[in-house]
């Protein structure tokens, strides 16, 4: 049976892909959203500009679309407080570019206070399982959690600091899509140095072509070598699973 919602979400993705095709220079850059992930996947996307062999499933597209809608609501809610709570300026969906690292993206929100302080926020939509893995009791948490989200935020943080001359704090705001609970965690600004090292390493690896399969770099985490998470899984030959 025809599903108009799936059709709409696929159409949104196709429109974004068409825009990239019409503006090829966009694909010469790494995406901030891919910070801290597999160097081979970065190569296929930004350097080789390969066609995806394992495109996202409709269910995953729907989750991303839900995240976009939640972000819009949060941003509109914050904008409603402009001028009455010490806020001088609010920027949302703000484009950033770090030409020295060959990275582009669009951050969720920057708030500039009347005092001159600058704060960065990134919104994440997760399930109850993911929420428990991150914030539940210690025995329910991931043993070796990925720092992909912190790396993404830190990359935006570097761009904010360059553009505004300062960055006084940066935080991730998690929204539990199953029960609407939210939790904000402040991320140490020292992560910016980790992000710089990551992107510099990726650029260095790509100067020699496609990086070798090596856990810690390509992929960064074992779970990345999975059709669900890697758009180039078949092109890569399964990565760590190729043997």
DRENMAR-346366 format. One record per residue (C-alpha): residue number from 1; residue in three letters; x, y, z. Coordinates in nm, 3 decimals. Example, Ala and Ser with C-alpha at 12.3 -4.5 7.8 and 13.67 -1.06 7.14 Angstrom:
2
     i    aa         X         Y         Z
     1   ALA     1.230    -0.450     0.780
     2   SER     1.367    -0.106     0.714
This chain:
243
     i    aa         X         Y         Z
     1   UNK     0.000     0.000     0.000
     2   UNK     0.126     0.348    -0.085
     3   UNK     0.252     0.528     0.225
     4   UNK     0.237     0.909     0.177
     5   UNK     0.451     0.976     0.485
     6   UNK     0.737     0.756     0.362
     7   UNK     0.703     0.916     0.020
     8   UNK     0.726     1.266     0.170
     9   UNK     1.035     1.188     0.377
    10   UNK     1.206     1.022     0.078
    11   UNK     1.118     1.326    -0.131
    12   UNK     1.282     1.557     0.125
    13   UNK     1.600     1.350     0.109
    14   UNK     1.594     1.344    -0.272
    15   UNK     1.556     1.723    -0.280
    16   UNK     1.863     1.756    -0.057
    17   UNK     2.060     1.518    -0.280
    18   UNK     1.952     1.708    -0.592
    19   UNK     2.070     2.031    -0.429
    20   UNK     2.412     1.876    -0.366
    21   UNK     2.430     1.759    -0.729
    22   UNK     2.344     2.109    -0.851
    23   UNK     2.605     2.253    -0.612
    24   UNK     2.897     2.007    -0.646
    25   UNK     3.135     2.215    -0.434
    26   UNK     2.932     2.116    -0.127
    27   UNK     3.052     1.758    -0.155
    28   UNK     3.417     1.862    -0.153
    29   UNK     3.380     1.919     0.219
    30   UNK     3.351     1.683     0.512
    31   UNK     3.024     1.713     0.702
    32   UNK     3.037     1.827     1.065
    33   UNK     2.766     1.570     1.140
    34   UNK     3.014     1.293     1.053
    35   UNK     3.274     1.404     1.309
    36   UNK     3.446     1.120     1.488
    37   UNK     3.335     0.851     1.242
    38   UNK     3.508     0.612     1.001
    39   UNK     3.782     0.768     0.785
    40   UNK     3.699     0.534     0.494
    41   UNK     3.337     0.650     0.495
    42   UNK     3.459     1.010     0.498
    43   UNK     3.675     0.929     0.194
    44   UNK     3.392     0.770    -0.004
    45   UNK     3.167     1.071     0.057
    46   UNK     3.394     1.374     0.030
    47   UNK     3.689     1.259    -0.181
    48   UNK     3.559     0.986    -0.411
    49   UNK     3.202     1.121    -0.411
    50   UNK     3.078     0.765    -0.440
    51   UNK     2.715     0.671    -0.479
    52   UNK     2.572     0.513    -0.165
    53   UNK     2.543     0.136    -0.190
    54   UNK     2.343     0.103     0.133
    55   UNK     2.100     0.397     0.150
    56   UNK     1.909     0.475     0.464
    57   UNK     1.591     0.278     0.535
    58   UNK     1.254     0.455     0.555
    59   UNK     1.230     0.392     0.930
    60   UNK     1.562     0.570     0.984
    61   UNK     1.454     0.857     0.762
    62   UNK     1.142     0.897     0.973
    63   UNK     1.350     0.916     1.292
    64   UNK     1.571     1.184     1.139
    65   UNK     1.266     1.378     1.031
    66   UNK     1.124     1.353     1.383
    67   UNK     1.450     1.493     1.512
    68   UNK     1.427     1.786     1.271
    69   UNK     1.074     1.867     1.389
    70   UNK     1.175     1.849     1.755
    71   UNK     1.468     2.079     1.684
    72   UNK     1.236     2.330     1.520
    73   UNK     1.002     2.333     1.819
    74   UNK     1.285     2.379     2.069
    75   UNK     1.439     2.654     1.861
    76   UNK     1.107     2.836     1.827
    77   UNK     1.053     2.802     2.201
    78   UNK     1.388     2.960     2.279
    79   UNK     1.330     3.236     2.024
    80   UNK     1.013     3.330     2.213
    81   UNK     1.232     3.442     2.505
    82   UNK     1.444     3.675     2.297
    83   UNK     1.490     4.011     2.468
    84   UNK     1.332     3.922     2.803
    85   UNK     1.591     3.695     2.966
    86   UNK     1.928     3.861     2.912
    87   UNK     1.961     3.728     2.557
    88   UNK     2.108     3.964     2.299
    89   UNK     2.096     3.739     1.993
    90   UNK     1.992     3.388     1.895
    91   UNK     2.121     3.215     1.583
    92   UNK     1.973     2.883     1.473
    93   UNK     2.047     2.661     1.176
    94   UNK     2.357     2.877     1.139
    95   UNK     2.599     2.773     0.859
    96   UNK     2.963     2.719     0.954
    97   UNK     3.277     2.651     0.753
    98   UNK     3.625     2.552     0.865
    99   UNK     3.823     2.581     0.543
   100   UNK     4.151     2.480     0.708
   101   UNK     3.996     2.145     0.801
   102   UNK     3.775     2.121     0.489
   103   UNK     3.460     2.097     0.703
   104   UNK     3.114     2.248     0.658
   105   UNK     2.790     2.218     0.848
   106   UNK     2.492     2.390     1.005
   107   UNK     2.474     2.417     1.383
   108   UNK     2.151     2.403     1.582
   109   UNK     2.172     2.710     1.805
   110   UNK     2.405     2.978     1.938
   111   UNK     2.289     3.215     2.211
   112   UNK     2.473     3.543     2.271
   113   UNK     2.400     3.707     2.604
   114   UNK     2.384     4.079     2.679
   115   UNK     2.702     4.026     2.881
   116   UNK     2.881     3.908     2.567
   117   UNK     2.896     3.541     2.668
   118   UNK     2.847     3.294     2.383
   119   UNK     2.685     2.951     2.429
   120   UNK     2.644     2.669     2.178
   121   UNK     2.369     2.403     2.184
   122   UNK     2.308     2.091     1.978
   123   UNK     1.984     1.891     2.000
   124   UNK     1.966     1.511     1.987
   125   UNK     1.657     1.292     1.961
   126   UNK     1.701     0.945     2.112
   127   UNK     1.490     0.646     2.216
   128   UNK     1.425     0.532     2.573
   129   UNK     1.688     0.260     2.525
   130   UNK     1.946     0.515     2.414
   131   UNK     1.843     0.745     2.699
   132   UNK     1.897     0.468     2.956
   133   UNK     2.229     0.372     2.795
   134   UNK     2.352     0.727     2.837
   135   UNK     2.190     0.843     3.160
   136   UNK     2.062     0.532     3.341
   137   UNK     2.223     0.347     3.629
   138   UNK     2.589     0.266     3.579
   139   UNK     2.526    -0.104     3.514
   140   UNK     2.286    -0.010     3.230
   141   UNK     2.521     0.230     3.054
   142   UNK     2.742     0.155     2.754
   143   UNK     3.081     0.020     2.854
   144   UNK     3.265     0.207     2.576
   145   UNK     3.040     0.489     2.458
   146   UNK     3.108     0.669     2.131
   147   UNK     3.208     1.036     2.155
   148   UNK     3.072     1.109     1.807
   149   UNK     2.814     1.357     1.941
   150   UNK     3.071     1.539     2.152
   151   UNK     3.305     1.557     1.852
   152   UNK     3.030     1.702     1.635
   153   UNK     2.949     1.963     1.898
   154   UNK     3.317     2.045     1.944
   155   UNK     3.360     2.099     1.569
   156   UNK     3.077     2.348     1.578
   157   UNK     3.239     2.495     1.888
   158   UNK     3.562     2.558     1.701
   159   UNK     3.370     2.739     1.428
   160   UNK     3.176     2.947     1.683
   161   UNK     3.493     3.047     1.864
   162   UNK     3.653     3.153     1.535
   163   UNK     3.348     3.355     1.426
   164   UNK     3.261     3.525     1.754
   165   UNK     3.601     3.538     1.922
   166   UNK     3.491     3.338     2.227
   167   UNK     3.295     3.036     2.344
   168   UNK     3.184     3.024     2.707
   169   UNK     3.008     2.689     2.704
   170   UNK     2.863     2.419     2.481
   171   UNK     2.597     2.164     2.560
   172   UNK     2.408     1.868     2.415
   173   UNK     2.033     1.862     2.477
   174   UNK     1.880     1.514     2.456
   175   UNK     1.508     1.463     2.385
   176   UNK     1.360     1.122     2.463
   177   UNK     1.115     1.066     2.178
   178   UNK     0.929     0.795     2.373
   179   UNK     0.834     0.999     2.681
   180   UNK     0.939     1.359     2.596
   181   UNK     1.195     1.378     2.878
   182   UNK     1.487     1.610     2.816
   183   UNK     1.834     1.630     2.965
   184   UNK     2.113     1.876     2.900
   185   UNK     2.479     1.790     2.950
   186   UNK     2.761     2.042     2.927
   187   UNK     3.056     1.925     2.717
   188   UNK     3.410     2.027     2.811
   189   UNK     3.554     2.280     2.568
   190   UNK     3.874     2.069     2.564
   191   UNK     3.689     1.845     2.318
   192   UNK     3.765     2.111     2.057
   193   UNK     4.131     2.004     2.060
   194   UNK     4.024     1.640     2.016
   195   UNK     3.807     1.740     1.719
   196   UNK     4.093     1.933     1.559
   197   UNK     4.319     1.628     1.594
   198   UNK     4.051     1.404     1.440
   199   UNK     3.987     1.619     1.132
   200   UNK     4.360     1.680     1.083
   201   UNK     4.421     1.305     1.095
   202   UNK     4.142     1.240     0.842
   203   UNK     4.291     1.492     0.600
   204   UNK     4.637     1.336     0.645
   205   UNK     4.506     0.983     0.582
   206   UNK     4.323     1.092     0.267
   207   UNK     4.636     1.244     0.116
   208   UNK     4.749     0.884     0.059
   209   UNK     4.414     0.770    -0.080
   210   UNK     4.160     0.532     0.072
   211   UNK     4.262     0.453     0.433
   212   UNK     4.325     0.094     0.532
   213   UNK     4.072    -0.092     0.747
   214   UNK     4.194    -0.031     1.099
   215   UNK     3.983    -0.015     1.412
   216   UNK     4.021     0.319     1.585
   217   UNK     4.040     0.511     1.255
   218   UNK     3.846     0.325     0.989
   219   UNK     3.619     0.243     1.158
   220   UNK     3.651     0.441     1.479
   221   UNK     3.401     0.208     1.652
   222   UNK     3.322    -0.154     1.560
   223   UNK     2.948    -0.088     1.533
   224   UNK     3.007     0.144     1.236
   225   UNK     3.073    -0.162     1.015
   226   UNK     2.703    -0.237     0.980
   227   UNK     2.464    -0.187     0.688
   228   UNK     2.232     0.005     0.920
   229   UNK     2.495     0.268     1.000
   230   UNK     2.719     0.278     0.693
   231   UNK     2.590     0.401     0.358
   232   UNK     2.896     0.250     0.187
   233   UNK     2.903    -0.090     0.361
   234   UNK     2.893    -0.297     0.041
   235   UNK     3.133    -0.066    -0.144
   236   UNK     3.375    -0.103     0.148
   237   UNK     3.337    -0.480     0.140
   238   UNK     3.201    -0.497     0.492
   239   UNK     3.494    -0.323     0.658
   240   UNK     3.596    -0.516     0.972
   241   UNK     3.351    -0.788     0.870
   242   UNK     3.520    -0.847     0.533
   243   UNK     3.740    -1.124     0.669
